[in-house]
Amino acid sequence: MAHEHPPRFEEPAIPQVIYTVPDGSVHVVDVPVGQSVMDGSVRNNLPGIVAECGGSCSCATCHVHVDDEFADLLGEPGDEETDLLEFLDGADRRSRLSCQLVVTEQCEGLRVCVPEGNG
């Protein structure tokens, strides 16, 4: 009778998100799948993402510019997010609210730039 081994459970991959903050410094942060890009910044005390509303898509103090390479992966912003982005100084085609960017395994190496003036 062959000895059976219990199935191995691999630890889920934790993607690394790369944040460039307003002072130009770069921070590589492990952000678990299912958390937002905003959560990764706030939980690691990175400067620039204020997150006044706590991630409810109502303040736009978590504005980031997403690297072009990841824009399609993250999809289009929803109506609420689009409405908030329209009124932001410095918003452009790469602009997103980081509270609306939920990390998936495909987000490994996601690069975001945090502009000055959030909050």
Residue frames relative to the residue before (quaternion, step in Angstrom):
aa qw qx qy qz dx dy dz
M 1.0000 0.0000 0.0000 0.0000 0.00 0.00 0.00
A 0.3815 -0.7416 0.5095 0.2117 3.55 -0.66 1.11
H 0.4241 -0.6840 0.5340 0.2592 3.51 -1.08 0.77
E 0.2233 -0.7910 0.5580 0.1144 3.56 -0.65 1.10
H 0.3018 -0.7314 0.5841 0.1810 3.50 -1.03 0.83
P 0.5156 -0.6168 0.4734 0.3601 3.56 -1.04 0.65
P 0.5935 -0.5712 0.4071 0.3946 3.58 -1.08 0.58
R 0.3911 -0.7015 0.5451 0.2404 3.53 -1.10 0.73
F 0.1920 -0.7545 0.6180 0.1095 3.48 -1.02 0.84
E 0.2729 -0.7665 0.5610 0.1527 3.52 -0.63 1.12
E 0.5188 -0.5999 0.5052 0.3402 3.49 -1.13 0.69
P 0.4871 -0.6513 0.4740 0.3374 3.59 -0.91 0.77
A 0.5263 -0.6213 0.4756 0.3329 3.53 -1.07 0.73
I 0.1816 -0.7502 0.6239 0.1224 3.54 -1.04 0.77
P 0.3318 -0.7773 0.4989 0.1920 3.57 -0.32 1.23
Q 0.3313 -0.7025 0.5903 0.2197 3.53 -1.21 0.58
V 0.1606 -0.7527 0.6349 0.0677 3.52 -0.97 1.02
I 0.2440 -0.7766 0.5708 0.1072 3.55 -0.93 0.96
Y 0.1138 -0.8046 0.5829 0.0023 3.54 -0.56 1.26
T 0.1168 -0.7210 0.6759 0.0987 3.56 -1.03 0.86
V 0.2156 -0.8152 0.5310 0.0835 3.56 -0.49 1.24
P 0.7557 -0.4463 0.2262 0.4226 3.61 -1.22 0.37
D 0.6876 0.4711 -0.3113 0.4564 3.63 1.01 -0.60
G 0.6010 -0.5976 0.3378 0.4094 3.58 1.33 0.07
S 0.5364 0.6218 -0.4196 0.3867 3.58 1.22 -0.17
V 0.3180 -0.7463 0.5654 0.1489 3.53 -1.19 0.72
H 0.0758 -0.7910 0.6071 -0.0021 3.55 -0.94 0.98
V 0.1856 -0.7588 0.6173 0.0939 3.57 -0.86 1.02
V 0.0280 -0.8293 0.5538 -0.0690 3.55 -0.55 1.24
D 0.3807 -0.6755 0.5819 0.2453 3.56 -1.07 0.81
V 0.0082 -0.7914 0.6101 -0.0368 3.58 -0.68 1.12
P 0.3901 -0.7509 0.4795 0.2324 3.60 -0.45 1.18
V 0.5981 -0.5516 0.4492 0.3692 3.54 -1.19 0.69
G 0.7605 0.3464 -0.2820 0.4713 3.55 -0.95 0.95
Q 0.6355 0.4683 -0.3404 0.5108 3.58 1.22 -0.30
S 0.4951 -0.6526 0.4801 0.3139 3.54 -1.23 0.37
V 0.6403 -0.4913 0.4228 0.4121 3.53 -1.33 0.29
M 0.6003 0.5510 -0.3464 0.4648 3.60 1.11 -0.67
D 0.6382 0.5336 -0.3277 0.4479 3.61 0.90 -0.92
G 0.6520 0.5332 -0.3163 0.4365 3.57 0.91 -0.91
S 0.6702 0.4886 -0.2898 0.4775 3.55 1.01 -0.80
V 0.6923 0.4887 -0.2832 0.4492 3.57 0.77 -1.06
R 0.6908 0.4909 -0.2847 0.4482 3.61 0.88 -0.92
N 0.7242 0.3761 -0.2338 0.5286 3.58 1.24 -0.32
N 0.4479 -0.7434 0.4087 0.2822 3.56 1.31 0.37
L 0.2585 0.7636 -0.5477 0.2236 3.57 0.94 0.86
P 0.4680 -0.6777 0.4809 0.3007 3.59 -1.00 0.70
G 0.7159 0.5053 -0.3342 0.3470 3.53 -1.27 0.47
I 0.7267 0.3078 -0.2247 0.5716 3.60 1.04 -0.63
V 0.2348 -0.8210 0.5125 0.0907 3.54 -0.27 1.34
A 0.0774 -0.8513 0.5119 0.0848 3.58 0.99 -0.88
E 0.0254 0.8532 -0.5187 0.0485 3.57 0.87 0.98
C 0.7428 0.4069 -0.2330 0.4779 3.61 0.94 -0.80
G 0.4947 -0.6977 0.4068 0.3208 3.59 1.26 0.04
G 0.7129 -0.4775 0.2557 0.4454 3.56 1.18 0.42
S 0.5173 0.6654 -0.4075 0.3515 3.58 1.19 0.37
C 0.4799 -0.7055 0.4139 0.3172 3.59 1.26 0.40
S 0.5601 0.6108 -0.4046 0.3866 3.55 0.81 0.99
C 0.7571 0.3971 -0.2337 0.4632 3.63 1.16 0.01
A 0.2880 -0.7970 0.4795 0.2280 3.63 1.16 -0.54
T 0.4642 0.6721 -0.4623 0.3451 3.62 1.15 0.47
C 0.6372 0.4699 -0.3419 0.5062 3.57 1.25 0.43
H 0.2148 0.8158 -0.5013 0.1924 3.56 1.24 0.58
V 0.0480 0.7693 -0.6359 0.0384 3.56 -1.03 0.88
H 0.3386 -0.6598 0.6155 0.2667 3.52 -1.37 0.23
V 0.2715 -0.7761 0.5549 0.1266 3.56 -0.72 1.13
D 0.5268 -0.6194 0.4861 0.3203 3.55 -1.02 0.87
D 0.5978 -0.6172 0.3866 0.3349 3.58 -0.93 0.97
E 0.6051 0.6002 -0.3457 0.3925 3.58 1.03 -0.79
F 0.7658 0.3726 -0.1836 0.4909 3.60 1.11 -0.67
A 0.4079 0.7512 -0.4555 0.2487 3.61 1.23 -0.15
D 0.6943 0.4713 -0.2882 0.4612 3.61 0.81 -0.93
L 0.6164 0.5667 -0.3366 0.4309 3.56 1.02 -0.79
L 0.7300 0.4476 -0.2338 0.4605 3.57 0.98 -0.86
G 0.4458 -0.7152 0.4429 0.3059 3.57 1.22 -0.19
E 0.6378 -0.5289 0.4099 0.3814 3.52 -1.36 -0.04
P 0.5306 -0.6113 0.4632 0.3609 3.60 -1.10 0.54
G 0.5003 -0.6386 0.4972 0.3077 3.54 -1.20 0.59
D 0.7370 -0.4338 0.2873 0.4313 3.58 -1.30 0.15
E 0.6602 0.5034 -0.3218 0.4553 3.62 0.87 -0.89
E 0.6620 0.5024 -0.3020 0.4670 3.55 0.92 -0.92
T 0.6429 0.5262 -0.3181 0.4567 3.59 0.93 -0.88
D 0.6414 0.5289 -0.3236 0.4518 3.59 0.95 -0.87
L 0.6793 0.4779 -0.2939 0.4731 3.60 0.92 -0.85
L 0.6576 0.5254 -0.3156 0.4381 3.59 0.94 -0.83
E 0.5883 0.6052 -0.3645 0.3936 3.61 1.09 -0.65
F 0.7478 0.4102 -0.2122 0.4770 3.59 1.09 -0.66
L 0.5382 0.6386 -0.3962 0.3816 3.59 1.25 0.11
D 0.4072 -0.6494 0.5806 0.2746 3.54 -1.06 0.80
G 0.8115 0.2702 -0.1983 0.4787 3.56 -0.96 0.80
A 0.4660 0.6604 -0.4644 0.3620 3.59 1.22 0.13
D 0.0247 0.7828 -0.6213 0.0252 3.54 -1.09 0.76
R 0.7836 -0.3520 0.2208 0.4618 3.58 -1.27 -0.15
R 0.6700 0.4893 -0.2934 0.4749 3.60 1.22 -0.44
S 0.5051 0.7000 -0.3955 0.3138 3.57 1.28 -0.22
R 0.0866 0.7522 -0.6491 0.0733 3.51 -1.10 0.88
L 0.4094 -0.6324 0.5782 0.3133 3.53 -1.31 0.27
S 0.4329 -0.7500 0.4355 0.2461 3.56 -0.56 1.16
C 0.5651 0.5867 -0.3947 0.4249 3.61 1.19 -0.32
Q 0.6957 0.4628 -0.2612 0.4833 3.58 1.21 -0.44
L 0.6103 0.5399 -0.3445 0.4663 3.58 1.29 -0.02
V 0.1067 -0.8130 0.5721 0.0164 3.56 -0.15 1.32
V 0.4186 -0.7363 0.4865 0.2144 3.53 -0.77 1.13
T 0.0837 -0.7495 0.6561 0.0265 3.53 -1.08 0.94
E 0.6919 -0.4491 0.3381 0.4531 3.59 -1.24 0.12
Q 0.6383 0.5426 -0.3243 0.4392 3.60 1.12 -0.61
C 0.5850 0.6070 -0.3616 0.3983 3.61 1.25 -0.19
E 0.3251 0.7493 -0.5169 0.2563 3.61 1.22 0.15
G 0.8331 0.1734 -0.1597 0.5004 3.55 -0.78 1.11
L 0.3113 0.7575 -0.5131 0.2570 3.60 1.26 0.19
R 0.1484 -0.7872 0.5959 0.0562 3.56 -0.88 1.02
V 0.0264 0.7746 -0.6310 0.0334 3.54 -0.89 1.00
C 0.2358 -0.7426 0.6132 0.1301 3.53 -1.18 0.70
V 0.2605 -0.7644 0.5750 0.1312 3.55 -0.78 1.08
P 0.2919 -0.7813 0.5217 0.1792 3.62 -0.49 1.13
E 0.5811 -0.5437 0.4579 0.3964 3.55 -1.27 0.29
G 0.7628 0.4420 -0.2705 0.3868 3.54 -1.23 0.42
N 0.4132 0.6662 -0.5165 0.3444 3.62 1.12 0.33
G 0.8241 0.1096 -0.1119 0.5443 3.56 -0.55 1.14
